[in-house]
Amino acid sequence: MIKKRKKKYAFGQYTSMLIKKRKEKEKDEVYALGQYIPMSAHKARRIIDQIRGRFYGEALMILGLMPYRACYPIFKLMYSAAANSRTLTSNQADITKDLFISKVEVNKGTTRKKLKPRARGRSYLIKRPTCHIRIVFKDIFYYQYEKFNMYFRTKQSEMY
């Protein structure tokens, strides 16, 4: 679990450093977060490992052809993240062909517990696991631009 460190400014307000880091990353990446999805994290990871690092269209095609029940919530989440990318750009061109999955996180959520009535007045506990999935897309143009800048900076520092 990430601890949020709070920094005090001169005028007495506290702000979280974790929020500041997220605001800096919003320029080149888009994400969607699905919480309390009713499946175990292990089953979701089995599918997420197949699509990690792929382009948006290719990942949608893979999810559509896989026979698992866990594919549908991940499919909806990817579609939502792509819709978020359309709202950030000013031009109306289809930029989904340039998106690739840069990071996918699957975390264990809370476990819902139910009681199932049994014979002689007893009850059995039924556990329904949940998970949280976060899909982060990056635009390939920005990604290549960053790699070029890092390469250029290292070359420039070697020259001096």
DSSP file (Angstrom, degrees, kcal/mol; ACC not computed):
  #  RESIDUE AA STRUCTURE BP1 BP2  ACC     N-H-->O    O-->H-N    N-H-->O    O-->H-N    TCO  KAPPA ALPHA  PHI   PSI    X-CA   Y-CA   Z-CA
    1    1 A M              0   0    0      0, 0.0     2,-0.5     0, 0.0     0, 0.0   0.000 360.0 360.0 360.0 136.1    0.0    0.0    0.0
    2    2 A I        -     0   0    0      1,-0.0     2,-0.4     2,-0.0    16,-0.0  -0.676 360.0-140.9 -85.1 127.7    1.3    3.4   -0.9
    3    3 A K        -     0   0    0     -2,-0.5     2,-0.7     1,-0.0    -1,-0.0  -0.741  14.1-133.8 -87.0 133.3    1.6    5.9    1.9
    4    4 A K        -     0   0    0     -2,-0.4     2,-0.4    13,-0.1    12,-0.0  -0.779  16.6-152.3 -88.8 118.1    0.6    9.4    1.0
    5    5 A R        -     0   0    0     -2,-0.7    12,-1.6     2,-0.0     2,-0.4  -0.746   9.1-145.6 -89.2 136.3    3.1   11.9    2.2
    6    6 A K  E     -A   16   0A   0     -2,-0.4     2,-0.4    10,-0.2    10,-0.2  -0.864   6.9-155.8-107.2 136.6    1.7   15.3    2.9
    7    7 A K  E     -A   15   0A   0      8,-1.7     8,-1.2    -2,-0.4     2,-0.5  -0.915  10.4-139.9-113.1 133.4    3.7   18.5    2.3
    8    8 A K  E     -A   14   0A   0     -2,-0.4     6,-0.2     6,-0.2     2,-0.1  -0.800  15.5-156.2 -97.3 128.5    2.9   21.7    4.2
    9    9 A Y    >   -     0   0    0      4,-1.8     3,-1.7    -2,-0.5    -1,-0.0  -0.438  34.2 -97.6 -93.7 174.0    3.1   24.9    2.2
   10   10 A A  T 3  S+     0   0    0      1,-0.3    -1,-0.1    -2,-0.1    -2,-0.0   0.822 121.8  54.7 -63.4 -33.3    3.7   28.4    3.7
   11   11 A F  T 3  S-     0   0    0      2,-0.1    -1,-0.3     1,-0.0    -3,-0.0   0.322 119.8-106.3 -88.8  11.3    0.0   29.3    3.8
   12   12 A G  S <  S+     0   0    0     -3,-1.7     2,-0.3     1,-0.3    -2,-0.1   0.570  72.7 134.6  87.5  10.2   -0.8   26.2    5.8
   13   13 A Q        -     0   0    0      2,-0.0    -4,-1.8     0, 0.0     2,-0.4  -0.728  44.1-142.4 -96.0 145.6   -2.5   23.9    3.2
   14   14 A Y  E     -A    8   0A   0     -2,-0.3     2,-0.4    -6,-0.2    -6,-0.2  -0.869  19.1-178.5-102.7 135.7   -1.7   20.3    2.8
   15   15 A T  E     -A    7   0A   0     -8,-1.2    -8,-1.7    -2,-0.4     2,-0.4  -0.978  28.1-116.4-131.0 149.9   -1.5   18.6   -0.6
   16   16 A S  E  >  -A    6   0A   0     -2,-0.4     4,-1.1   -10,-0.2   -10,-0.2  -0.672   9.9-149.5 -86.7 135.3   -0.8   15.1   -1.5
   17   17 A M  H  > S+     0   0    0    -12,-1.6     4,-1.7    -2,-0.4    -1,-0.1   0.770  95.7  64.2 -73.3 -25.5    2.3   14.3   -3.5
   18   18 A L  H  > S+     0   0    0    -13,-0.3     4,-1.5     1,-0.2    -1,-0.2   0.885 101.0  50.0 -65.4 -38.6    0.6   11.3   -5.1
   19   19 A I  H  > S+     0   0    0      1,-0.2     4,-1.7     2,-0.2    -1,-0.2   0.875 106.4  55.8 -67.9 -37.3   -1.9   13.6   -6.8
   20   20 A K  H  X S+     0   0    0     -4,-1.1     4,-1.4     1,-0.2    -1,-0.2   0.890 105.3  51.9 -62.9 -39.3    0.8   15.9   -8.1
   21   21 A K  H  X S+     0   0    0     -4,-1.7     4,-1.3     1,-0.2    -1,-0.2   0.890 107.6  52.2 -65.6 -38.3    2.5   12.9   -9.8
   22   22 A R  H  X S+     0   0    0     -4,-1.5     4,-0.7     1,-0.2    -1,-0.2   0.872 105.0  55.6 -65.9 -36.2   -0.7   11.9  -11.6
   23   23 A K  H  < S+     0   0    0     -4,-1.7     3,-0.5     1,-0.2    -1,-0.2   0.853 105.9  51.7 -66.7 -33.0   -1.3   15.4  -12.9
   24   24 A E  H >< S+     0   0    0     -4,-1.4     3,-0.7     1,-0.2    -1,-0.2   0.835 108.0  51.9 -70.9 -31.8    2.1   15.4  -14.6
   25   25 A K  H >X S+     0   0    0     -4,-1.3     4,-1.0     1,-0.2     3,-0.7   0.593  85.6  85.4 -81.6 -10.2    1.5   12.0  -16.3
   26   26 A E  T 3< S+     0   0    0     -4,-0.7    -1,-0.2    -3,-0.5    -2,-0.1   0.622  73.8  74.8 -69.7 -11.3   -1.8   13.0  -17.9
   27   27 A K  T <4 S+     0   0    0     -3,-0.7    -1,-0.2     1,-0.2    -2,-0.1   0.903 112.0  15.4 -69.8 -41.4   -0.2   14.6  -20.9
   28   28 A D  T <4 S+     0   0    0     -3,-0.7   111,-1.1     1,-0.0     2,-0.4   0.444 118.3  59.3-117.9  -0.9    0.8   11.5  -22.8
   29   29 A E  E  <  -B  138   0B   0     -4,-1.0     2,-0.4   109,-0.2   109,-0.2  -0.965  53.8-162.3-134.6 151.5   -1.1    8.6  -21.2
   30   30 A V  E     -B  137   0B   0    107,-2.4   107,-3.7    -2,-0.4     2,-0.3  -0.977  14.4-175.5-129.3 140.1   -4.7    7.7  -20.7
   31   31 A Y  E     -B  136   0B   0     -2,-0.4     2,-0.4   105,-0.2   105,-0.2  -0.922  17.0-156.6-136.3 161.6   -6.2    5.2  -18.2
   32   32 A A  E     -B  135   0B   0    103,-2.0   103,-2.3    -2,-0.3     2,-0.5  -0.995  13.1-154.8-134.2 140.9   -9.4    3.6  -17.2
   33   33 A L  E     -B  134   0B   0     -2,-0.4     2,-0.6   101,-0.2   101,-0.2  -0.967   5.3-168.1-122.8 123.5  -10.0    2.0  -13.8
   34   34 A G  E     -B  133   0B   0     99,-3.3    99,-2.7    -2,-0.5     2,-0.3  -0.952  13.7-167.5-110.7 121.3  -12.5   -0.7  -13.1
   35   35 A Q  E     +     0   0B   0     -2,-0.6    97,-0.2    97,-0.2    -2,-0.0  -0.818  60.6  10.6-112.5 149.6  -13.2   -1.4   -9.4
   36   36 A Y  E    S+     0   0B   0     -2,-0.3    -1,-0.2     1,-0.2    96,-0.2   0.873  72.3 176.1  56.5  44.6  -15.0   -4.2   -7.7
   37   37 A I  E     -B  131   0B   0     94,-2.7     2,-2.4    -3,-0.3    94,-1.6  -0.686  37.5-118.5 -77.9 127.8  -15.2   -6.4  -10.8
   38   38 A P  S    S+     0   0    0      0, 0.0     2,-0.3     0, 0.0    92,-0.2  -0.378  80.0  81.8 -77.7  73.2  -16.7   -9.7   -9.7
   39   39 A M  S    S-     0   0    0     -2,-2.4     2,-0.1    89,-0.1    -2,-0.1  -0.962  84.2 -89.9-157.9 162.4  -14.0  -12.1  -10.5
   40   40 A S     >  -     0   0    0     -2,-0.3     4,-1.6     1,-0.1     3,-0.2  -0.446  30.8-124.8 -76.5 152.9  -10.8  -13.3   -8.9
   41   41 A A  H  > S+     0   0    0     89,-0.3     4,-2.3     1,-0.2     5,-0.2   0.818 109.6  59.8 -66.2 -30.7   -7.6  -11.4   -9.6
   42   42 A H  H  > S+     0   0    0      1,-0.2     4,-1.4     2,-0.2    -1,-0.2   0.901 105.5  47.0 -65.4 -41.4   -5.9  -14.7  -10.7
   43   43 A K  H  > S+     0   0    0      1,-0.2     4,-0.8     2,-0.2    -1,-0.2   0.861 113.0  49.4 -68.8 -35.6   -8.5  -15.2  -13.5
   44   44 A A  H >X S+     0   0    0     -4,-1.6     4,-2.5     1,-0.2     3,-0.5   0.883 107.6  54.2 -70.3 -38.0   -8.2  -11.6  -14.7
   45   45 A R  H 3X S+     0   0    0     -4,-2.3     4,-2.2     1,-0.2    -1,-0.2   0.831  99.0  63.3 -65.1 -31.4   -4.4  -11.8  -14.7
   46   46 A R  H 3< S+     0   0    0     -4,-1.4     4,-0.3     1,-0.2    -1,-0.2   0.862 112.7  35.2 -60.6 -35.7   -4.6  -14.9  -17.0
   47   47 A I  H XX S+     0   0    0     -4,-0.8     3,-1.2    -3,-0.5     4,-0.8   0.859 112.9  57.7 -85.7 -39.5   -6.2  -12.8  -19.7
   48   48 A I  H >X S+     0   0    0     -4,-2.5     4,-1.2     1,-0.3     3,-0.7   0.853  99.0  60.8 -61.2 -35.2   -4.3   -9.5  -19.0
   49   49 A D  H 3< S+     0   0    0     -4,-2.2    -1,-0.3     1,-0.2    -2,-0.2   0.764 100.5  56.2 -63.9 -24.2   -1.0  -11.3  -19.6
   50   50 A Q  H <4 S+     0   0    0     -3,-1.2    -1,-0.2    -4,-0.3    -2,-0.2   0.783 115.3  34.7 -76.8 -27.5   -2.1  -12.1  -23.2
   51   51 A I  H X< S+     0   0    0     -4,-0.8     3,-1.7    -3,-0.7    50,-0.2   0.471  82.7 124.0-109.0  -2.8   -2.8   -8.5  -24.1
   52   52 A R  T 3< S+     0   0    0     -4,-1.2    50,-0.1     1,-0.3     3,-0.1  -0.395  82.7  10.1 -64.4 128.7   -0.1   -6.6  -22.2
   53   53 A G  T 3  S+     0   0    0     48,-0.7    -1,-0.3     1,-0.3     2,-0.2   0.450 100.9 122.1  86.1   1.8    2.1   -4.5  -24.6
   54   54 A R    <   -     0   0    0     -3,-1.7    47,-2.7     1,-0.1    -1,-0.3  -0.488  67.2 -96.0 -94.9 165.5   -0.2   -4.9  -27.6
   55   55 A F  B  >  -C  100   0B   0     45,-0.2     4,-2.3    -2,-0.2    45,-0.3  -0.339  37.8-107.6 -74.9 162.8   -1.9   -2.2  -29.7
   56   56 A Y  H  > S+     0   0    0     43,-2.0     4,-2.1    40,-0.4     5,-0.2   0.921 115.6  44.1 -61.2 -50.8   -5.5   -1.3  -29.1
   57   57 A G  H  > S+     0   0    0     39,-0.3     4,-1.9    42,-0.2    -1,-0.2   0.892 114.3  49.8 -64.7 -40.2   -7.1   -3.0  -32.1
   58   58 A E  H  > S+     0   0    0      1,-0.2     4,-2.1     2,-0.2    -1,-0.2   0.894 110.7  49.9 -65.0 -40.4   -5.1   -6.2  -31.8
   59   59 A A  H  X S+     0   0    0     -4,-2.3     4,-2.4     2,-0.2    -2,-0.2   0.880 109.1  51.7 -68.0 -37.5   -6.0   -6.5  -28.1
   60   60 A L  H  X S+     0   0    0     -4,-2.1     4,-2.1     1,-0.2    -1,-0.2   0.899 109.9  49.9 -63.9 -39.7   -9.7   -6.0  -28.8
   61   61 A M  H  X S+     0   0    0     -4,-1.9     4,-1.1     2,-0.2    -2,-0.2   0.906 111.0  48.6 -66.1 -41.1   -9.5   -8.8  -31.4
   62   62 A I  H  X S+     0   0    0     -4,-2.1     4,-1.1     1,-0.2     3,-0.4   0.919 112.2  49.0 -64.1 -43.7   -7.8  -11.1  -29.0
   63   63 A L  H  < S+     0   0    0     -4,-2.4     3,-0.3     1,-0.2    -1,-0.2   0.866 107.9  54.7 -65.2 -35.7  -10.3  -10.4  -26.3
   64   64 A G  H  < S+     0   0    0     -4,-2.1    -1,-0.2     1,-0.2    -2,-0.2   0.785 111.9  43.9 -68.3 -26.0  -13.2  -11.0  -28.7
   65   65 A L  H  < S+     0   0    0     -4,-1.1    -1,-0.2    -3,-0.4    -2,-0.2   0.576  89.3  99.6 -96.7 -11.1  -11.9  -14.5  -29.6
   66   66 A M     <  -     0   0    0     -4,-1.1     5,-0.1    -3,-0.3   -19,-0.0  -0.565  67.0-142.3 -78.2 140.6  -11.0  -15.7  -26.1
   67   67 A P        +     0   0    0      0, 0.0     2,-0.3     0, 0.0    -1,-0.1   0.156  60.6 114.6 -90.4  21.9  -13.6  -18.1  -24.6
   68   68 A Y    >   -     0   0    0     -5,-0.2     3,-1.0     1,-0.1     4,-0.3  -0.653  65.8-136.1 -98.2 150.1  -13.3  -16.8  -21.0
   69   69 A R  T >  S+     0   0    0     -2,-0.3     3,-0.7     1,-0.2    -1,-0.1   0.761 102.2  64.7 -69.3 -26.2  -16.0  -15.0  -19.0
   70   70 A A  T 3> S+     0   0    0      1,-0.2     4,-1.0     2,-0.1    -1,-0.2   0.573  83.7  77.6 -76.6  -8.5  -13.5  -12.5  -17.7
   71   71 A C  H <> S+     0   0    0     -3,-1.0     4,-2.6     1,-0.2    -1,-0.2   0.865  83.6  62.6 -69.5 -35.3  -12.8  -11.1  -21.1
   72   72 A Y  H <> S+     0   0    0     -3,-0.7     4,-2.4    -4,-0.3     5,-0.2   0.924 103.0  45.3 -63.7 -48.1  -16.0   -9.0  -21.3
   73   73 A P  H  > S+     0   0    0      0, 0.0     4,-1.9     0, 0.0    -1,-0.2   0.880 115.7  48.5 -62.8 -34.3  -15.3   -6.7  -18.3
   74   74 A I  H  X S+     0   0    0     -4,-1.0     4,-2.4     2,-0.2    -2,-0.2   0.887 109.7  52.9 -69.5 -38.3  -11.7   -6.1  -19.6
   75   75 A F  H  X S+     0   0    0     -4,-2.6     4,-2.1     1,-0.2    -1,-0.2   0.926 110.3  47.4 -59.9 -46.7  -13.1   -5.5  -23.1
   76   76 A K  H  X S+     0   0    0     -4,-2.4     4,-1.9     1,-0.2    -1,-0.2   0.872 111.1  51.8 -63.2 -37.8  -15.4   -2.8  -21.7
   77   77 A L  H  X S+     0   0    0     -4,-1.9     4,-2.1     2,-0.2    -2,-0.2   0.895 109.4  48.8 -67.7 -40.8  -12.6   -1.3  -19.7
   78   78 A M  H  X S+     0   0    0     -4,-2.4     4,-2.1     1,-0.2    -2,-0.2   0.901 110.2  51.9 -64.9 -40.0  -10.3   -1.0  -22.8
   79   79 A Y  H  X S+     0   0    0     -4,-2.1     4,-1.8     1,-0.2    -1,-0.2   0.882 109.6  50.2 -63.0 -38.4  -13.2    0.6  -24.7
   80   80 A S  H  X S+     0   0    0     -4,-1.9     4,-1.9     2,-0.2    -1,-0.2   0.890 108.7  51.3 -67.0 -40.5  -13.6    3.1  -22.0
   81   81 A A  H  X S+     0   0    0     -4,-2.1     4,-1.4     1,-0.2    -2,-0.2   0.882 109.2  50.9 -65.4 -37.5   -9.9    4.0  -21.9
   82   82 A A  H  X S+     0   0    0     -4,-2.1     4,-1.3     1,-0.2    -1,-0.2   0.879 108.1  52.4 -67.5 -36.6   -9.9    4.5  -25.7
   83   83 A A  H  X S+     0   0    0     -4,-1.8     4,-1.1     1,-0.2    -1,-0.2   0.862 106.0  54.9 -65.7 -34.8  -13.0    6.8  -25.3
   84   84 A N  H  X S+     0   0    0     -4,-1.9     4,-0.9     1,-0.2    -1,-0.2   0.851 103.8  55.2 -64.4 -33.8  -11.0    8.8  -22.7
   85   85 A S  H  X S+     0   0    0     -4,-1.4     4,-1.0     1,-0.2     3,-0.3   0.836 102.7  56.0 -69.8 -30.8   -8.2    9.3  -25.2
   86   86 A R  H  < S+     0   0    0     -4,-1.3    -1,-0.2     1,-0.2    -2,-0.2   0.831 103.8  54.0 -69.5 -31.0  -10.6   10.8  -27.7
   87   87 A T  H  < S+     0   0    0     -4,-1.1    -1,-0.2     1,-0.2    -2,-0.2   0.763 104.6  55.1 -75.4 -23.0  -11.7   13.5  -25.2
   88   88 A L  H  < S+     0   0    0     -4,-0.9     2,-0.2    -3,-0.3    -1,-0.2   0.777  94.7  77.7 -80.5 -26.0   -8.1   14.6  -24.6
   89   89 A T     <  -     0   0    0     -4,-1.0     6,-0.0    -3,-0.2     0, 0.0  -0.573  67.1-149.2 -88.4 148.7   -7.2   15.3  -28.2
   90   90 A S  S    S+     0   0    0     -2,-0.2     2,-0.1     2,-0.0    -1,-0.1   0.838  78.0  72.3 -83.8 -34.7   -8.3   18.4  -30.0
   91   91 A N  S    S-     0   0    0      1,-0.1    -2,-0.1     2,-0.0     0, 0.0  -0.486  78.0-135.0 -82.2 155.7   -8.5   16.9  -33.5
   92   92 A Q        +     0   0    0     -2,-0.1    -1,-0.1     2,-0.1    -6,-0.0   0.243  60.7 127.4 -94.4  12.8  -11.3   14.5  -34.4
   93   93 A A  S    S-     0   0    0      1,-0.1     2,-1.1     2,-0.1    -4,-0.1  -0.287  73.9 -99.8 -68.4 156.1   -9.0   11.9  -36.1
   94   94 A D        +     0   0    0      1,-0.2     3,-0.4     2,-0.1    -1,-0.1  -0.663  47.3 169.1 -79.8 102.7   -9.2    8.3  -35.1
   95   95 A I    >   +     0   0    0     -2,-1.1     3,-1.5     1,-0.2     4,-0.4   0.397  51.6  96.1 -96.2   3.8   -6.1    8.0  -32.8
   96   96 A T  G >  S+     0   0    0      1,-0.3     3,-0.8     2,-0.2   -40,-0.4   0.761  75.3  64.3 -67.2 -21.4   -7.0    4.6  -31.5
   97   97 A K  G 3  S+     0   0    0     -3,-0.4    -1,-0.3     1,-0.2    -2,-0.1   0.741 102.3  50.2 -71.3 -20.0   -4.7    2.9  -34.0
   98   98 A D  G <  S+     0   0    0     -3,-1.5    42,-2.5    -4,-0.1     2,-0.3   0.492  90.3 101.8 -94.0  -4.2   -1.8    4.7  -32.4
   99   99 A L  E <   + D   0 139B   0     -3,-0.8   -43,-2.0    -4,-0.4     2,-0.3  -0.593  45.8 179.4 -84.5 139.7   -2.6    3.5  -28.8
  100  100 A F  E     -CD  55 138B   0     38,-2.3    38,-2.4    -2,-0.3     2,-0.8  -0.970  37.2-103.7-134.1 155.9   -0.8    0.7  -27.2
  101  101 A I  E     + D   0 137B   0    -47,-2.7   -48,-0.7    -2,-0.3    36,-0.2  -0.654  39.7 171.9 -80.6 109.4   -1.2   -0.8  -23.7
  102  102 A S  E     +     0   0B   0     34,-2.0     2,-0.3    -2,-0.8    -1,-0.2   0.833  65.3   8.4 -88.7 -33.7    1.8    0.5  -21.7
  103  103 A K  E     - D   0 136B   0     33,-1.5    33,-2.9     2,-0.0     2,-0.4  -0.988  55.9-175.4-151.5 137.6    0.7   -0.8  -18.2
  104  104 A V  E     - D   0 135B   0     -2,-0.3     2,-0.4    31,-0.2    31,-0.2  -0.996   8.7-169.5-133.7 128.6   -2.0   -3.0  -16.8
  105  105 A E  E     - D   0 134B   0     29,-2.6    29,-2.4    -2,-0.4     2,-0.5  -0.961   6.5-171.8-119.6 135.1   -2.5   -3.6  -13.1
  106  106 A V  E     + D   0 133B   0     -2,-0.4     2,-0.3    27,-0.2    27,-0.2  -0.978  14.7 179.3-123.6 116.8   -4.7   -6.2  -11.6
  107  107 A N  E     - D   0 132B   0     25,-2.9    25,-2.8    -2,-0.5     2,-0.3  -0.872  32.8-105.7-118.4 150.6   -5.2   -5.9   -7.8
  108  108 A K  E     - D   0 131B   0     -2,-0.3    23,-0.3    23,-0.2     2,-0.1  -0.552  38.6-163.5 -74.3 134.0   -7.2   -8.0   -5.4
  109  109 A G  E     -     0   0B   0     21,-2.8    21,-0.2    -2,-0.3   -68,-0.1  -0.184  35.6 -57.1-100.3-163.6  -10.3   -6.3   -4.1
  110  110 A T  E     -     0   0B   0     19,-0.1    20,-0.7    -2,-0.1     2,-0.6  -0.378  50.8-122.3 -74.9 158.2  -12.6   -6.9   -1.2
  111  111 A T  E     - D   0 129B   0     18,-0.2     2,-0.3    -3,-0.1    -1,-0.1  -0.910  17.3-141.8-106.1 121.3  -14.3  -10.3   -0.8
  112  112 A R  E     - D   0 128B   0     16,-2.7    16,-3.3    -2,-0.6     2,-0.5  -0.635  18.7-154.6 -79.2 138.4  -18.1  -10.4   -0.6
  113  113 A K  E     + D   0 127B   0     -2,-0.3     2,-0.3    14,-0.2    14,-0.2  -0.953  14.9 177.8-121.6 132.4  -19.3  -12.9    1.8
  114  114 A K  E     - D   0 126B   0     12,-2.7    12,-3.1    -2,-0.5     2,-0.5  -0.885  24.1-129.6-125.4 158.9  -22.7  -14.7    1.7
  115  115 A L  E     - D   0 125B   0     -2,-0.3    10,-0.2    10,-0.2    -2,-0.0  -0.948  15.4-157.9-110.9 127.6  -24.3  -17.3    3.9
  116  116 A K  E     - D   0 124B   0      8,-3.3     8,-2.6    -2,-0.5     2,-0.2  -0.910  21.8-125.0-104.1 122.3  -25.9  -20.3    2.3
  117  117 A P  E     + D   0 123B   0      0, 0.0     6,-0.2     0, 0.0     2,-0.2  -0.442  34.8 179.5 -69.7 137.3  -28.5  -22.1    4.4
  118  118 A R    >   -     0   0    0      4,-2.9     3,-0.8     1,-0.2     4,-0.2  -0.617  35.3 -58.9-125.1-175.5  -27.8  -25.9    4.9
  119  119 A A  G >  S+     0   0    0      1,-0.2     3,-1.4    -2,-0.2    -1,-0.2  -0.249 112.7  22.8 -68.9 155.6  -29.4  -28.7    6.8
  120  120 A R  G 3  S-     0   0    0      1,-0.3    -1,-0.2     2,-0.0     3,-0.1   0.744 131.2 -64.3  61.5  28.8  -30.1  -28.7   10.5
  121  121 A G  G <  S+     0   0    0     -3,-0.8    -1,-0.3     1,-0.2    -2,-0.2   0.606 100.7 132.7  77.3  10.8  -30.0  -24.9   10.8
  122  122 A R    <   -     0   0    0     -3,-1.4    -4,-2.9    -4,-0.2     2,-0.3  -0.389  40.0-152.6 -88.0 171.2  -26.4  -24.6    9.7
  123  123 A S  E     - D   0 117B   0     -6,-0.2     2,-0.4    -2,-0.1    -8,-0.0  -0.998   4.1-145.1-145.7 145.2  -24.9  -22.2    7.2
  124  124 A Y  E     - D   0 116B   0     -8,-2.6    -8,-3.3    -2,-0.3     2,-0.5  -0.838  23.0-120.5-108.0 147.5  -21.9  -22.3    4.9
  125  125 A L  E     - D   0 115B   0     -2,-0.4     2,-0.5   -10,-0.2   -10,-0.2  -0.748  21.6-161.5 -89.6 127.9  -19.9  -19.2    4.0
  126  126 A I  E     - D   0 114B   0    -12,-3.1   -12,-2.7    -2,-0.5     2,-0.5  -0.950   7.1-156.0-108.6 125.3  -19.7  -18.4    0.2
  127  127 A K  E     - D   0 113B   0     -2,-0.5   -14,-0.2   -14,-0.2   -16,-0.0  -0.889   7.8-169.6-105.6 127.1  -16.8  -16.1   -0.7
  128  128 A R  E     - D   0 112B   0    -16,-3.3   -16,-2.7    -2,-0.5   -89,-0.1  -0.921  16.6-149.5-114.7 103.9  -17.1  -14.0   -3.9
  129  129 A P  E     - D   0 111B   0      0, 0.0     2,-0.3     0, 0.0   -18,-0.2  -0.357  10.7-163.7 -74.3 152.9  -13.8  -12.3   -4.7
  130  130 A T  E     -     0   0B   0    -20,-0.7   -21,-2.8   -92,-0.2   -89,-0.3  -0.864   1.7-160.4-126.7 164.9  -13.5   -9.0   -6.5
  131  131 A C  E     -BD  37 108B   0    -94,-1.6   -94,-2.7    -2,-0.3     2,-0.5  -0.967  14.9-133.8-144.1 160.5  -10.6   -7.3   -8.3
  132  132 A H  E     - D   0 107B   0    -25,-2.8   -25,-2.9    -2,-0.3     2,-0.4  -0.970  22.0-166.2-115.5 128.8   -9.5   -3.8   -9.4
  133  133 A I  E     -BD  34 106B   0    -99,-2.7   -99,-3.3    -2,-0.5     2,-0.5  -0.960   6.1-172.3-120.2 133.4   -8.1   -3.4  -13.0
  134  134 A R  E     -BD  33 105B   0    -29,-2.4   -29,-2.6    -2,-0.4     2,-0.5  -0.986   3.7-169.0-126.0 120.4   -6.3   -0.4  -14.3
  135  135 A I  E     -BD  32 104B   0   -103,-2.3  -103,-2.0    -2,-0.5     2,-0.5  -0.940   3.6-164.7-112.0 126.6   -5.4   -0.2  -18.0
  136  136 A V  E     -BD  31 103B   0    -33,-2.9   -34,-2.0    -2,-0.5   -33,-1.5  -0.952   3.0-164.4-115.5 123.7   -3.0    2.6  -19.1
  137  137 A F  E     -BD  30 101B   0   -107,-3.7  -107,-2.4    -2,-0.5     2,-0.4  -0.809   2.2-167.0-102.7 145.7   -2.7    3.5  -22.8
  138  138 A K  E     -BD  29 100B   0    -38,-2.4   -38,-2.3    -2,-0.3     2,-0.4  -0.964  25.7-116.8-126.3 150.0    0.1    5.5  -24.4
  139  139 A D  E  >  - D   0  99B   0   -111,-1.1     4,-2.1    -2,-0.4   -40,-0.2  -0.719  19.2-138.7 -82.9 132.6    0.3    7.1  -27.8
  140  140 A I  H  > S+     0   0    0    -42,-2.5     4,-2.4    -2,-0.4     5,-0.2   0.817 101.0  59.1 -64.5 -29.9    3.1    5.5  -29.8
  141  141 A F  H  > S+     0   0    0      2,-0.2     4,-2.0     1,-0.2    -1,-0.2   0.943 109.1  42.0 -63.2 -48.4    4.1    8.9  -31.2
  142  142 A Y  H  > S+     0   0    0      2,-0.2     4,-2.4     1,-0.2    -2,-0.2   0.874 113.1  54.6 -66.1 -36.9    4.7   10.3  -27.7
  143  143 A Y  H  X S+     0   0    0     -4,-2.1     4,-2.1     2,-0.2    -2,-0.2   0.929 110.9  43.8 -63.5 -46.0    6.5    7.2  -26.6
  144  144 A Q  H  X S+     0   0    0     -4,-2.4     4,-2.3     1,-0.2    -1,-0.2   0.862 112.0  54.6 -67.2 -35.2    8.9    7.3  -29.6
  145  145 A Y  H  X S+     0   0    0     -4,-2.0     4,-2.3    -5,-0.2    -2,-0.2   0.904 108.7  47.9 -64.2 -42.1    9.4   11.0  -29.0
  146  146 A E  H  X S+     0   0    0     -4,-2.4     4,-2.4     2,-0.2    -2,-0.2   0.917 111.6  49.6 -64.0 -43.9   10.4   10.4  -25.4
  147  147 A K  H  X S+     0   0    0     -4,-2.1     4,-2.3     1,-0.2    -2,-0.2   0.895 111.1  50.1 -63.0 -39.3   12.8    7.6  -26.3
  148  148 A F  H  X S+     0   0    0     -4,-2.3     4,-2.7     2,-0.2    -1,-0.2   0.915 110.6  49.4 -64.3 -43.1   14.4    9.8  -28.9
  149  149 A N  H  X S+     0   0    0     -4,-2.3     4,-2.4     2,-0.2    -2,-0.2   0.899 111.2  48.9 -64.2 -40.1   14.8   12.7  -26.4
  150  150 A M  H  X S+     0   0    0     -4,-2.4     4,-1.9     2,-0.2    -1,-0.2   0.915 113.2  47.3 -65.3 -41.6   16.4   10.3  -23.9
  151  151 A Y  H  X S+     0   0    0     -4,-2.3     4,-2.1     1,-0.2    -2,-0.2   0.913 112.8  49.1 -63.5 -43.2   18.8    9.0  -26.5
  152  152 A F  H  X S+     0   0    0     -4,-2.7     4,-2.4     1,-0.2    -2,-0.2   0.882 109.5  51.9 -66.0 -39.0   19.7   12.5  -27.7
  153  153 A R  H  X S+     0   0    0     -4,-2.4     4,-2.2     2,-0.2    -1,-0.2   0.893 109.9  48.6 -65.4 -39.6   20.3   13.7  -24.1
  154  154 A T  H  X S+     0   0    0     -4,-1.9     4,-1.5     2,-0.2    -1,-0.2   0.897 113.1  47.7 -68.3 -38.0   22.7   10.8  -23.4
  155  155 A K  H  X S+     0   0    0     -4,-2.1     4,-1.3     1,-0.2    -2,-0.2   0.897 112.3  50.0 -66.1 -39.6   24.6   11.4  -26.6
  156  156 A Q  H  X S+     0   0    0     -4,-2.4     4,-1.1     1,-0.2    -2,-0.2   0.880 109.2  50.7 -68.1 -37.6   24.8   15.1  -25.9
  157  157 A S  H  < S+     0   0    0     -4,-2.2    -1,-0.2     1,-0.2    -2,-0.2   0.814 107.1  55.0 -70.6 -28.7   26.1   14.5  -22.4
  158  158 A E  H  < S+     0   0    0     -4,-1.5    -1,-0.2     1,-0.2    -2,-0.2   0.810 102.9  57.3 -71.0 -28.7   28.8   12.2  -23.8
  159  159 A M  H  <        0   0    0     -4,-1.3    -1,-0.2     1,-0.2    -2,-0.2   0.840 360.0 360.0 -70.9 -32.2   30.0   14.9  -26.1
  160  160 A Y     <        0   0    0     -4,-1.1    -1,-0.2    -3,-0.1    -2,-0.2   0.449 360.0 360.0 -98.3 360.0   30.6   17.4  -23.3
